[in-house]
Amino acid sequence: MSTLSDCCRRRQRLLLRRGSLGSAAGARGYEQFLSDITADANDLVRQGWAIVAPAGPQGAHLEALVRGLVRARAEEQQADVIAIRVPSGLDTAAAIAWKKDAYPALYGDDESRRPRYLLILGDLDQVSLDTQQVLAQDGLTGRLACTSDDGYGAYVDKVLASQRAAPERPRAVFYTVHDGTGATAAGHARLIQPCHERCARTARDKPNAFPASVEAHGAPAPDPGELLGLVAARQPSVLLSMSHGLGPPRRRPWSPAEARTHQGAMSFGSEGAITADDLARAPFLPGGVWIYFACLGAGTPRASAYRHWLEMLAAQGMELGPAGAALRELDGGFVSGPGKAALANPDGPLAVLGHFDLAWSYSYEELRVGPAGDPRRVTGSNRSLNFFQLMSKLVAGERAGAAALALRLQLDAVGAELTAHYDRCKRAGSVEGAAAADRLALGHLWMLHQDLLGYALLGDPAVRLPPASGERPRASPSEPSAGPADPAHPVPGGRGEGHRDVDAGVLDRLERAVLAVASGDSPGAIAVQLGVPRSELVEAAEVYRDAGRAALARLLQRRDHDGGSR
């Protein structure tokens, strides 16, 4: 419980930080820091958090299911949560047009008020993957999709419980399914192993930079039970796993319902898979984050970015196997069944970072193209470093959306090089007429760009692991930590202080406004009269109430003490 001096010092900082609460100009000066791209990406006050839902009754229903999380985020960001409604079924071109023409009006046609953290509600037929990728160009997006209303409620309860969890040292867990295929062997050698070694070295030499224990696992013979046992521990953990994603059997295609349930499950080869059922009924990374490297692990798009290339190869007689069957056009695409099950599991992870398409090695392999003896490096070489940075930020307690910026920034860099290289080829005459090495480089850059674009976050992008024991999350500039408790400390600006620290007129106006809210007047109406944001008035009312309750508690204690001493 806050002491009186804690609350009063907080009130003093609130007034001094924001200037005169009696002027609209002062309020606008504060609001300009919303969605501040140069500010701490973990600070919700300065970045803003909103929900994105499909237009119509469907969206209203989804919003109602996460009302508890909305309330918590509104309190955390000290402002009401904006609900953004999006037409369903937008392709990339339509999503870009919507974002340019319609989206600004939803946050007031003022870029300073545009929320950066966006929790998308519903499956891909409700808010399209194209819309999510367009919003992710300058936002921190995550998607919550569940198979039932109860799943949404369970996820909200899980997130809120994690925010109350006691501090505990997290784990960084690395796991490879050694199924004998070249893809998983290469992934282990070029991603899992170097990333694990760097994390372990940093945890040993610079424990403040990597405040977690580090473990690597993966039996020589695939064993789903081994991983299920490892992730059942209730210690907050970040898991980076390498495996194939389950596709349809060769003997027959899956039905749409089967695909939505099983496609993208964690394959263990001949030993089966960790399915949606497994992820729903047993503890799996409770309160943690799962970086799930597997084809279609996050979901299946309506049409794969690689589909036209695969069809061209099939036309030339190449056997595509399960990959080709998995990429048939399916009613609007879908979030994977395993992803939904993990989010809805009360003992499951807070977030899953996975692929919404085929997963390639481009996101972590170093590439060099060009003539023998003088190859040129392709942007993003040594990209396993990006996953090390991602793991480091997550175990340090940064928000999942902020941590994932490591991949987002890499995508931007690759996009710039892809454009420049294409332009060089065109300036030389045509892409087809360019040198073989230039055409190869262009193809590699396109594949790298699409591979990075396929990563997406399932879950609230604002979730974070609790800080390690004895540590606290980095203080946000807009929310300074309270000073040390000192019940004997006089109240700054109080009657005994003669209002030395704050303007008496400002303090009196704020006190009258707070008392009006306490008596039942609308905070919004009072805020308009004062010319201040409603969130500031709500915070001031909470501070005033906490301080008053603390003072009353001490009064009762003193009376009890005095009565007992008579």
N, C-alpha and C positions, 0 to 999 in steps of 0.2 A: 504493500500500500504506500502511496506517495505521502511524504510528510508535508506539513504546511509550507516549510521553506522551499521544498522541491517544487511545489505547485506555484508558489509565488515567484520563484526565480524563473520558472517556465513562462509565467504570464509576463514578467518583465521582458524576457527575451522576445516573446511574441510581439509585444508592443514596439520595442525598439527596432526589431528586425524589419517590421512591416511599415513603420512610420505611422502617420496619422490615420487612424481607422475612420476618421470622420470625413475623409475626402475620397471621391471616386478616383482621383488621379493616383493616390497612394495605392488603391486596390489594383488598378491597371498596372502599376509598376511592379507589383508582386506577381500578377498573373503572366507577365511576359516571360517568366521562367518556366512555364509549362512546356513540355516537349522540347527541352533544351538539349540539342544534340551534342553540345560540348560539356554538359554536366555529367555527373555520375550516372551511368546507365542503370544503376540499381535503385535510384532515388525515385520512388513513385510520385512524390510531390512535384518534382520537376519534370518527370517524363509523362505522367498520366496513364491511366489504365481504363479500358473500355471493353464492352462486349460487342461482338458482331454476330448477328442472327439473321435468319432468312425473313423476308418481308411476310406480313400477314399473320394469321392466328398461330401458325407453326412457330414463328419467332417469339411471339408473346408467351407461348407455353414453355419454350426452352428457357427464356429469361426467368420465368417463375421458378423453374427447377433449381436455379443457381442463386436465388435471392440472398441466401446466407453469405455466399462468397462476395456478392456485390456489396453487401453492407460492410463486410470486413475491409474490402479494398477502398470503399468510399472513406471509411475512417482513416485508413492508412495514408491515402493521398490527400486527405483534408478537402475533398471536393466530391460533389455528386458524380456518379458514374454515368457516362453517356452510353446509350443503347443505339447502336448503328444497325440499321436494317438494310439488307442487300437483296436485290433480285436473285432468284435461283437460276442456275444454268448458264451463267456468264462464261464465255470463252475468253481467251486472253485479250483480244481486241476490245470486246465489250466491257471487260473488267477495267481496262485502262481508261476507256471513255467514261465509265461510271465514276471512277476515282477522280478524274479530272473535272467532270461536270456536276455530279450530284453529291459526292462525298463531302466537299468543303462545307456545304450548307448544314450538314449534320453536326458539325462542331462549331458552327457560328461564323463561317467564312473568315476565320482568324487563325492563321498558322500557329500563333503562339498558344492556341488552345487545342491543337490537334493531339489526341492521345497517341502515345507511341507503343505502349503495351496493349495488345489486342487479343482477347480470348474469343475465338471463333466457336460458335455452338452449332452442333449438328454435323451430319454426314456430308459427303461430297455432292449428293443430289439436293442438298439444302443450301449450302454455301460452297460454290465450286472450288476445286483445287486451284484453278486459274486465278480466282479472286484472292485466295490466300497468298499465292506467289506474288501477285501485284501489290497487295498490301505489305508484304514482307520486304519490298524494295526499300522502304524507309520506315518500317515498323518492326516491332518485336512480336511475332505472332505465335500462337499456339492454338490447337484445336481440341475441343472436348466433344467426343461423340461416344454414346453408349447405346446398348441395345434396349434399354428399358429406362423408365423414369427413375426407378430406384437406383440405377447405376449413377445417374447424375447426382442424386442426393448423397450417395456413398462417397463419391469423389469430393464433393464439397466438404463433407464432414472430415474426410481424411486430411485435406489441406488445412482446414482450421485447426485440427488436432496437432498437425505438425508444427504450426506456429506457436503452440503452447508447450512443445516438447522441451524437456530439459537438455541442456548442452551435452554433447557427447562427441568424442573423437570419431570422425567418419572413416570409412574404408574406401580404397580405390581397388576395384577387383577387375582383373583381366581374364577373359575366358575364350579359348578357341576350341571349336569342335573339330578334332583331328579325324576327319572322315575319309582320308586317303585321296581326296581330290586335289588337283593342282591349285584351284582357286583358294581354298582354305589354307593350304600350305604357304602359298605366296602371301596371303593376308596376314598369317601369323608372323612370317619372317619380316615383312615390310611395314606392318602397322602395329600389331599387338606387341611383339617383342621389343622393338625400339621404343615404343611409347611406354611400356612397362619399365624398361631400364631407365629411361629418363625420369620418370616419376619416382622410382625408388631412389635414384641418386639425389634428386632434389629433396625428397623427404628426409634423407639422411644428412645431407650437407646444409640444407636451408629449410629447416622444419617450419619456419614461419611462412615460407612461400608455398609449401605443400603440407598443410597440417592434417595428414591422414596416414594411416597404415596402408601398405601396398601389398597386394597379393596377386599371384598369377596361377591359373589352374587350367586344366584340360587334359583329361586322361588320354593315354595313347589310343585306347579303343573308346569310341563314343559312348557316353553314358548319361542320359538325361537325368538320372537320379543324382549324379554327382553335383550338377549345377543346381538342381532344386534344393539339395541340402545346403549348399553354400549360401544361397540367397534367402534362406528362411530366417537367418539371423536378424534381429530387430535393430541392430546397429545401423545408423544411416549410411548408405553406401552408394557409390557411383560404379556402375558396371559397364565395361566396354566389352562386348562380345563379338565374335567373328564366326559366322556360320552361313549355310545356305538357307534361303527362305523356301518353305514348302510350296510346291506347285502341284498341279493336277496329275494323277497317275497316267501312265502311258496308255493303259488299256481303254480308258474312256474319259471324256471331258467331265469336269465338275458341273453340276447345276449352279445357277447363280447363288442359291442359298448355301450350297456347300462351299463355294468360293469365298463368300463373305465370312464364313465361319473358320475356314482352314487356311486360306491362301496367305502366305507370308509367315506361317508358323515356323518356329526355330527347328530346323531339320537336324537330326542326328543320324542321317543315312539309314542303314539297315536296322538301326536300333529305334526307329520311330521319330517322334518329334515332341517338343513341348508345345502343346496346343492351347487354344483358348480355354478349354475346360481345365487344364492344369493351372493356367494363370488365374482362373477365377476362384478355385476352391482351396488353395493353399497359400501360405505366406510366400510372396515373391518380391524381394527387395523392398520391404516395408519402409515407406517414407523416403525412398531413395530416388535415383535417376538412372534410367537405362539407356545407354547408347547402343542401339541394336543395329549392327552391321549385317544386313541380309537383304536379298532381293524382296521387294514388296513388303518389307517389315512394317512400315507405317500404313501402307494401303496400296490399292491398285488404281491408277488413273483411268479416266474414261478411254483415253487413247495414249499409248506410250509414246514418249518422245523418240523412241528408237524403232517404232513399229514399221515405218516406211522403209527403213534400212533393212530390217529383218525380212520384210516381205520381198524386197529386192533379192536378198541372198537366197530366200526360199525358191524364188522363181528361177534362180540359177542352179537349183538342185541341191542346195545345202540343207541338211536335216537340222532343224532348230530344236526339236525335242520339247520338253516341258515349257521352256521359255516362250516359244511361239504360242503354245496353247494358253498360257497364262495371260497373254496380252490381247486376247480377243476382246472386242468392245463389249462392255458389260454396263447395263443400265446406269449411266451416270457416274461410274466409278464408286469406290467405297473405302472407308477406313478399315484397316484389317481387323478381323475378329480378335486375334491376340492383343492388338493394341487397345481395343475397347475393353477387353476383359481385364487387362492389367490396370487400366485407369479406374474401372469400377470396383476392383478388389479393395476392400478396406485395408487389407494388409499388402497392398501392391505399391508400385512406385508413384511418385508425384508427377513424373513426366517421362516420356519415351521419345528419344530422338532417333528417327529411322528414315527409310527411303519410301517414297511414293512412286517407285518405278524400279527397274532393274538397277542393282547396285554394282558398280564397276570398281576397279582398282585405281581409277584415275584420281580419286580424291586423296589418296595417300602416296601414290608412287611418284618417284622422281622421273621426269621425262626429258630426254635430250633428242633433238632431231637435227638433221643436216648431213652433210657429206662425212664420210668416214674420216676420222682423224681431227675433225673440226666441228663437232656437233654443237648446236646452240641449246641452251637451257630454256625450257618452257616455263612460263610463269608458275610459281607455286611449288618449286622443287623442294624436296625434303618436307613434304606436306604432312608427314606423321607428326611434325611439330605442332600443327594446328590442333590435333587431337590431344596432345599433351597440354596445350594452353586451355582447351575446353575442360579437360579433367581438373586442371589446377584451379580454375575459376569456380567450378562446381564444389569441390571439396573445401574451398575457402569460404563457402557460403554465399557466393554471388547468385543472383537470380538466373534461372535457366535461360531466359531470353537474352540476357546480357552476356552470359557465357557463350552462347551460340553465335555471337557476333564474330568469333574467330573464323567460322566458316562463311558467314555472310560477307565479310570484308574480302575474303579470298575470292568469292564469286564475283564481286565487283571488279577486282583486279584482272581476273581472267576475261571478263566481258570487255574490258578496255583493250586488252591485248588482242582478243579475237577480232574486234572491230578494226584495230589498226592493221592487223595482218591481212584481213580481207581487203582492206583498202589498198595495201601494197600490191596484192595480187591483181586487183582490178587496174591499178595504175600501170602495171606491166602489160596490160592488154586484156586478159581474162583469167579467171580462176583455172579454167581448163588448160589454158596455154602457159600457166606458171610452171616453174621448175618442179620436178617431182618432190624435192625436199620441202618446198613451200606448200604444196598441196597436202603433203603428209602432216606438216605442222598445223595447217588450218584444220584438218580433220581431228587431230589430237586435241586442239584447243576447243573445238566444238563439243567433243565428247566430255572433256573435263568440265566445261561449263554446264552441260546438261546433268552430269553426275552430281555436281555440287547443288544444282537447282533442285534435285530430287530429294534432298534432306528437308525434313520438316519436323516440327515439335508437336507431339500430342500431349495435351495438358495445358494448364495455365502457365504462360511464359513468366509470370511473376513469382513462381514457387522457388524456394531455396532450401537447402539443407540447413538444419540448425547449426549454430557455431560450435566449434569444438569446445570441450570443457575448459573453462577458465578464459575463454576468448569471447569477444563480442563482435557482431557485424560492424563493418566500418560505418562510422557515423555519417549521415547525410548532411550536407551543408545547410539544408533547410530544416533539419531536425536535430539541433545540437543536444548533446547529452545533458541530463540534469546534473547539477552540482552535488556535492556531498551532502548527505542529510545532516541537518543541524537544527533541531527544534528550537533552540534558543535564539536563532538568527532572526533579527527583526524583518518585518515585511517591507521589501522595497516599494516605495510609493504609498505605503500605508499611513495611517493617521499619525503614528508615532514618528514617522520619518519626515513628515512635512512635505511629502510628494517631491522629494529631491531628485528621484531617478527618472521619472516619467512626467509628461505633461499632465497636470491635474485635470484639465478640461477633457482630454482624451480619455483618461481613466474614468472620470465620472460618466461620460457618454457611454463608454463600453459597459460600465457597471449597470446603468439604467437599462441598456439593451439586453444584457444577460438576465436581469431580473424580470424583464418583460417576457423573455423566452421561457423562463422558469415558471411564470404564472400562466403559461398556455398560449401566448401569442405565437404566430407563425414565424419561425426563424427566417424564412424567405422574405416575408413582408418587412420585418425589422431590418434585414440586411439591405433591402432596397432603400429604405428610409435613410440608413447610415451611408449608403454608397459603398458598401464593402461586399466581398464575396460571402455567400452563405456559409461556406466551409470555415471561414475565419471566425464567424460568430458562433458556430456550433463548437469549434475548438475552445473558444473563450468561455463558453457556458460550461463545458466539461472541466476546464481548469478551475473555474470559480466554484463549481460544485465539489470537486475533489478537495480543494483547499478548505471549503467550509465544513465538509464532513470530517476532515482531519482535525480541524479546530474543535468541532463539537465532541469528537472522540476524546481529545485531551481534556476538555472541560468535564466530561463525565468521569474520566479517570481521576481528575483532581478532586471532584466531589466525593467519589468513592473513597479516595485516600483520606480526605478531610473528615468524612463521616466516620471512618474506621479509627481515626486517631483521637476522636472525642471520648 
